[in-house]
């Protein structure tokens, strides 16, 4: 077989690979600079696992003063979901992850190694497929696209070379004349790798996280170019990452099993090996206790839009992912409580090799700690930004009552140990409902957190407090009034004495404050009581006390 003649027959218009290698020269970067990429497919929403992988790739590039690219891998039109790439861009933009080189659908490339959309790179793939045909390492396959192995076994078993160890395609031994006849008939063809494997060879490769791995070498004539001229991931990523100068390929550990065939194609092209970094997959332990990969179907938190809809601060997502990536992040955070997560630098050696488990309880705690560090103004601005997108009614209320809302967010915030009750902006309308009149819904005594056996005591306290309350009192005056009232009603004002002889009292000052708190907020536990009264003001305080008193009758 004259493979040069065959290559020209199959790809008469393909440019030589030297053309592309001249167009995309090797990058002139310092040795320590890494070039990484995020290469999403438009198969649905942006998955937490994909974001995890992208975040690792982004940090490897940035921590080495390298280059981070985004490449759109749209070679599987059947699986493409509408607006998938727009969703990916939206998520990356909201999280502030901006690639150095990229290209959006319908727009020009940013960077010198584009197009960064695989469907626009067909000419490049044809050139490298032609090169493999010239080397005798690839051949045309005219089998029908929908024809499966079973049909081939049934109709042409005597020609199809297959056993338990290797799988050679029937078309690998077609003569030049047979190929030419197929083309004259207008038959469509795919390009397959002519594997050298027999199923007995072993191959070794190094994964930057897991170390040296040994696996069975490839022994299949895999497809390199589909009948529509578009390559699958296998071939496309090799050509693209080589020409774009990618130094480290970060991808999920599910690709470890296919690495041997990737290496065979790379060797067949005569290209240098990439450094592979197979990150572990994020898992979850559901109620049945069986650890599993986080799922699009069962886990809403797998969709990165979930974190925007709930209103989690983006810093919490980054910090939690860093906890999953590196065990050294948590002690770093303890020792550096005021620094941004961006100050934490990790290398590939720090990435865990074990599949991390998504723990939403721990994530929530991280989010609460972060929100507790924000100023009242920051809480206001972020809550407003969230509400404008997801709760227009609350956004309107916030905009009309800006200074009041900031005053509310100041309560219990600027303390040595601030309250840590808020983990997401969507929780604020409910959590602060007693501070925002339109959201305070306590129309029935059942809406208040109080037991029926305490009704009489609560009514007695609230009835008397209604007569002495003054929202303009300073905190010392306010508390002295509470204690005096408590003493008059038979409540202990000395907690030590109360603990020694509780049977002598109706309760203590804390009990009195609880009744007042429930009357004003509906809750046993809420913000600082003095601050609530001074913030909602005299008129509203009296109104709520009277309302609660009436409900107790």
N, C-alpha and C positions, 0 to 999 in steps of 0.2 A: 504494500500500500504506500503510495506517495502521499505522505501526510500534508506536505506543503500544498499540493494540488487540491487535496480534500479541504483544507482550511480555506483556500481561496474560493472553492465552490460554495462552501457554507456561508462564508462571511466575505463576500466580494468587496464590500465597501468599508470594512472595519480598518481603522487606523492601526499602525503598528504600536505596540505598547511603549516604545521609545517616545512617541509623541506625547503621551500622557505623563510619562516620567519627567519629561522636559517641562511640561506645562505646570506640573506640581513638584517642584524640586524639594529636596530634603530640607526640613526646617533648620534654620540657623539659631539654635537655642543652646544655652549652657547645659552641661551634662546632667546637672541635678534637676533640670526642668522637665516635668512630666506633661505629656499631652494626653488628655482623656476625653471621653465623649459620653453623652447620654443619647441613646438611639431608640426613641420610643416608636411603637407601632400604633396605628390608629384603631385599636380593637376595643375601645370603650373608655371608661373614665380612667383617671390617673390613679393607679393602685398604690397603696402604702408601700408595698414591696418594691415597686419601680422607683418611687420617690426615695426610698432607703438606698437603693443602688445608685441613683443619680446623686444623692447627697454625698455618698462616699467618693464617687468619681469627681465631683466638684471640689471637695476638700483636698483630695490628692493633688489636683492641679494647682489650686490656690496656695496650698501649703508649700509647694515647691516652686512658686513663681512661674508656673507653666501656663498651658492653654487648656481651656475647657470648651468643648464644642457641643452643639446639639445637632443631630442628624435625624431627619424624618425617614423612617424605614417603612415606606408605603408599598411594598412589593406584593402584598397579599390583598388584592382588591376585594375578594369575597368576604374577608373578615373586617373590612374597614367600616367603622361606625361614623355616622354623620357628626360633624363638629368635634370629633375626637381630638384633633390637633389644636383646635381653638381652646378646648378645655385644658390641655396640657400647658399651653402658653399662659392661660389665665392663672393656673396654679403656680407655675414658676414665677410669674410676675408678682403675684400676691405674697409669695414667700421671699421675694427679692433675690432669686437665683437667676442671674443674667449671664448667658454664655458669651464667650468672647467671639465665637464664630457660629453662625446659624443662618437659617433661611425659613421664612414662613411661606405657606402655600400662596402662590400668586404674587410673591414679592421677590425682590432681588436678594442675592446672597450677600451676607456680611462676612467677609473673610476671603482669602485668596485660594481656598481649596474646595470651593463649591463646584457644582450645585451641592447643597446639603440635603437634598431630597432625592431618594434613590430612584424614583420613577423618572427623574430627569437625567439619569446617568447611564441609560441603556447603551449608548455608544461605547462607553468605557468598558462595561461588562463584556460587550461583544469582542472588544480587542483582546481581553485577557482570556476569554473562552477560545478565541481563534488561536492564541498562543499555545494553549493546552492541546488543541487539535493538531497543530504543527509538530508538537513534541510526541504525538501518539498517546497522550494521556487523557484524551477526551474523544467522544464520538457522538454522532447524531443518533437519537432514538426516535423511531417513528410509531411506537406503540400509542394507541389511543389514550388520550388524557384520562378518561374515565375507566379504562380497562385495568382491572386489578390483577393481582398475582394468580388468583384462582382461575380466571379465564385463560391466562397465559399458560398455566400448568395444564389445563384441560386441552387446549387447542395445539400447543406447540411444546409439549413437555420434552420431546426428544431433543429440542434445540436449546431450551432454556437451561443454562448451566447453573444449577442451584443445589445446595445441600445444607446441612446444619451449620457448616463453617463459613461458607461464602455464598454470595448472591450476585451472579453476573447477569447482566441484561442480555436478552436474545439478540439485540441489535449490535452488540459490540464487535461481532465478526462479519458484518455485512461487507460485501465487496464494494469497490468504488462504483462499479456499474449498477449494482443494486441501489446504492444511495442516490446515484444520478437519476435512476428511473423513478424513485420515490419523489424526488424534487420535481421532475418533469410532470408527474401526476398531481402536483400541488399539495402533496402530503406535508402536514405540519410536523415539525420535529423539535425535540428537546435536546439539550446537550448533557451528556452524562460523563462522569469521571470514569476512566478506565483504571479501576483499582489494581494495585499490585498485590493486594492482600489475599491470603489464602485462608484466613481465619485461625492460623496457628501462630502468627507473630504477636509479640508484645511490644508495646511502646511506652516510653517513660516521658513524662513532662513535669515541669515545675509549676505549681500553683503558688502564688505569692502569699496566700493565707495558709493553705493546708500543707505546703511543702511538696516533696516529690511524690508523684502519683504514677502508678503502673497500671495499664489497662490493655485490653485486647485491641490490636490494631484494626483499622477499618478493613472490611472485606466485601464492600457493596459498591456497585456502580451507581452512586448517588447522583441525583439531578443537580446540575450546576446552573443551567438556564432552562426555564420553562418554555412551553410552546409559544407563549405570548412575548418571548424575548426578555422577560423579567427574571432575574435570579432569585432564588430563595435566600434566606438569611445566611446560610452556609457560605455561599460564594460571594454574595454582595458585601458582607462585612469584611471579608479578607481583602478584597480589592479596595474597598473604601478606606479601611483602617491603614492599609499600606500607603496609599497615595496621600492620605490626609496626615500621615506622620504620627498616628496614634502610637504611644509608647506603652500604655497600660490599658488593657481591655477589662473593664469592670463589668461583670455580669453575674447572674444568679448561679448558684451551684448546680442547678438542674442541667446546665450546659457542660458539666464535667464529662458526662458520658459521651457527648458528641465531639469532644475535643480531639480524639484520635483521627477522625475523618477530616477535621479542619486542618490538622497538622499535615495530613497526606496531601491535601490540596495546596497548602502553603509550600511544601517541599516540591511538589510537581511544578509550581510556578517559579521555583528558585528564589523565593522571598525569605527574608530573615524572620525568625519566630517572634511573635509578640510576647509581651509579658501578660499573662492572664491572672486576673484577680477574681476568683469566684466567691462572691459574698454569700454568707449563709442566708437562708430564707426565714422570714419572720413567722413565728408560729403562735398559736393560741391554745389555751387549755380550757375547753368549755366545761359545763357542769358535769358531764360524764367522766371527766378526768383524762380523756384520751387526747394527747397532744396532736395537733394537726396544723397544717399550713393555713395561714389566715386566708379567708375566703371572700370573694366578691359576693357570693350568694348569701352567706350567713352573717357576715360581719359588716355593719354599716361603716365602722371606722376604717375599713379597707379603702374606702373612697376618700381621696384627699379633700374633696369638697365638703365632706362631713365636718372637718375642723373649722371651715369658714362658716358653715351654716349654724354650728353651735356657738361660734364666736370664741374659740380658744385663742389665746395670744400665740402668734407664730413662734415666739421665743420658746414656748413650752414644747412645741413639736420638735424644734431643733435640739433642745436640751435632752428630751427623752430619747431621741434617735441617737444622740451621742452616748447616752447611757447604754443603749443596745449595742452600739458599735465598739465601744472601748470601756473596759472595767476601770480604767484609770480616770474617767471623767468625773465620777461621783466624788472621790477624794479631792480631786482638783477643785470642784465646785465648793466643797466644804472649806477649803483653804483660801478660796478666792471668791467670797460671796458677792462682791460688788462688780466683778469683771463681767464683760460680755462673753457669751459662749464663743464668740469669734476669736477670743484670745487663746482658746484651748487648741493646741496643735496636735494632731495625731498622724502617725505614719501607718503604712501597711502592716507593720509588725504589731501594731496595737489593735488591729481589727480582730474581733472574736471569730474563732473557727466553728463555734457551736451555734446552732440556730437559736436566736433569742426569742423569748416569749413575751408577747404583747400583754402588758399588765395595765389596764385602764385605771386601776385604783392608784398605782404609782404615778401614772401620767397625770391624773387629776391633782395629786399632791404637788407635783412639780408646777403645774399651772397655777395652783393657789399661792404657792410661794412667790412665783413671778408677779402675779397681779398685786400681791401685798407690797411689792417694791415700787409700784407705780405711784405717781402723784395723782391727786384728785383730778387735775386737769387732763392727765393722760387717760385716766379711766373714762372721763367724760368723752374725750375725742374718739377713743377707740370704740366705746359703746355706741356713740352716734354713728360712726362709720359703719359699724355692723348693722345697726337698726335701719339705716337708709337703704340697705340692700335686702334685709330680711324682715323688718318690722316697721313699716312706714308710719303707723300710728304712734309708736313709741318714739320714733325719730322726731316726729312733729312736736310731741310733748317736750322732749329734751331741748329742742331748738327754742321753744317758747319760754323755757324755764332754765336757761343755762346756768345762771349764777346760783340759783337754788339747788340745782342738781349737783353742782360742784361742791357746794356746802354740805350736801348729804354725803357725797363720796369722801369728804374730809373726815367724817366721824370714824374714830378708832383707827385712823390710817397713820398718822404721824406719831407713833408710839414706839417704844423700844421693842415691844412685841405686838405688832398690829394684828388685827383679826385676819384670819385666812379662810374666809367663807366663799369667796368668789373664784371660780376656775374658768368661767366663760361668760362672755357678754350676754348671751341669751338668758342667763340666770338672773341678771340684774332686775328686770321688770318684776319678777316674782319675789326675789330676795328683799328688794327695797320697796315692795308694794305698799307697806305701811307708811312710807315717806312720800309716796306719790299718790295723791288723792284719787285720781281716776282708776288706780289699780288696787286700792284698798277695799276689798270686798269682804266685809264681816257684817252681814245683815241678820245673822241668826246666831244665837248663843253657841250653837254647834260649831260655828266657824272659829271660835276662840279656844285656845288650848288651856282649858280649865275643867276640873272634875266637878260634878254636881254637888258633892259633899262640901265643896269649898265656896259655894255660891254666897252663903250668908256672910262669911268672913270677908270675901272680896267686895261685896256690896257695901259693907260697913266701912272698909278702907277707902274705897273709891268715893263714897258719899262725902266723907270728911275731907279727903284730899281735894276734891273739886272746889271746896270753899277756901282753901289756903294756897292753891297753886298760883305761881307767878312765873311766867316763862322768861321774865327779864332778870330773875335772881341770878347771882353768881353761884358757882358750884357749892361753895361752903355754906352759904345761906340756904340754898335749896336742900342740902343734905341735913342740915340742922333741923329744918322744918319736918323733914321725913322722920327723923329720930324722935322729935318731940311728939309728933302725931302717933308714932308707933308706941311710945311709952304710954300715952293717954289711953290707947286702945288695948293695952295689956300685952304688948309684944316686947321682947327683950331687946335692949339697945346695946348690951354687952354680950358679945358672942360667946365668950368664955363662960359667963354665968349661965347662958342658955344651954350650952353643952353639958354643964354640970347638973342642971335642974330643968330639963325641957318641959316637965309636967306642970311647971309653975306659969308657963307662958302659952299664948296662942301661937307663937312662932317667934321669929326674930325680924330684924330690919330687912333682911333679904326676902323674907316672906312678903312683907309689905310692898317692897319694890316689885316683886313678881306680880302681885295683883295689879299694880299700876301699869306695869309693862304689858301685861296681857290686855288690859283695858285699852291701851293706846295702840298696840301693834297686833294683837291677836295671838302673839307668840310668847312662850316662856323664855326663849333665848333670842336676843336680838342685839342691836347696837347699844352703845352706852345710853342709859335712860335719860340722864341729864341732857345729853346732846340732842336726843330725840325731841324732848320738850322744848328746848331753846330754839331748835330748828323749825319745827312745825308751827310754833308760836302759840300765844295765849288762846286765841279764839278757837283754833283747831283742837287744842288740848282739851278745853272745856267741852267742846262739842262731842269729842270721842268719849270722854269720861261719862257724860250724861247719857250717851247712846248705850254704853255698856251697862250703866246702872239700870236703865229702862229694860234692857233685855233680861236682867237678872230678876225682875219682879215676877 
